[in-house]
Amino acid sequence: MPEGTQLHWYRIRSVLGKGGFGITYLAQDTNLDRPAAIKEFLPTEFATRDADFSVHPDSAQHEELYRWGLNRFIEEARLLSRFEHPNIVRVHTVFEENNTGYMVMAYEEGRSLKALLNERSTLDESTLLGLLLPILEGLEQVHQKQFIHRDIKPDNIYVREDGSPVLLDFDSA
């Protein structure tokens, strides 16, 4: 969606990333006056967007698959919202609009572990432990709820400006 598009009280500012099942936007929460990350359910392999921003399956054959995926997206957002760990991305809310789903998360400033590794090529053991041990503590909470991330990689570990890590992108959960 283009910059300036309004969803509830969130105004889209830019695209943060795209994946097979959706697009993540940087948005401004005009109600609380803070940035937010919004993930939109948009499985490009079997869905398209119309000019009015509504999303729909690209064929009648994909209708059931699309509905199943959308329901999973909404349920997973609801489950993720229950996690209150400083190293797991915080989900604030989820809603349906434009015939699709939107997951509103905390916007984290910093950069991915992948970008950090690309710049430095390696990290010392204490730095790695300082990043991975907090993520593992967060995953312990996730696993206790019978939830699995399934896509842990440097691109999905974000290092905040204060050096603390946060695990993002639960698309594959």
C-alpha positions, 0 to 999 in steps of 0.5 A: 500500500502506498505511503499515507494509506490509513488503516484504522488509526495507523498511517502507512509510512513505508515498506519494511520488508516483503515475504511470501506471505505478506508485507511489513510496513512502517506505520505511524500510530496516530492514536498513541503518536508512535511508530508501529510495524504492521504485517499484512497477510498477502500470500502472493502465490495465491492472492492479489490486491485490487485497486481499492487495496482489498486482497482476495484469492487469485482463483476460486481454487485458492479460496479455501487455502486463502481463508485457512491462511488468513484464519491461521494468521489471525490466530497466530497473532492472537497467540503471539500477543500473549508473549511478554518477553523483551526479546520476542517481538511484541504484538499489540493488536490484530484486525481484519480489513480489506478482506485480509489481516493486519498484525500490529507490532512494536517497531524496533529500531536497529538492524538485523544480525545478518546486516551486522555479520555482513559488516563485521563477518564474525562476532566474538563469543561474548557478543554472540552469547549476549545476543543468543542467550536472551533469544533462547530465553524468549523461545523457552516461553514460546515453546512452553505454549507449544509454539515453534518459530521455524525460521530462526536465522540472522535476518530474523534476529534484530539488534536494537540500538542498545545492543539487545536482541529481539526475535522477529518474523513468526510467519512460519510459526 
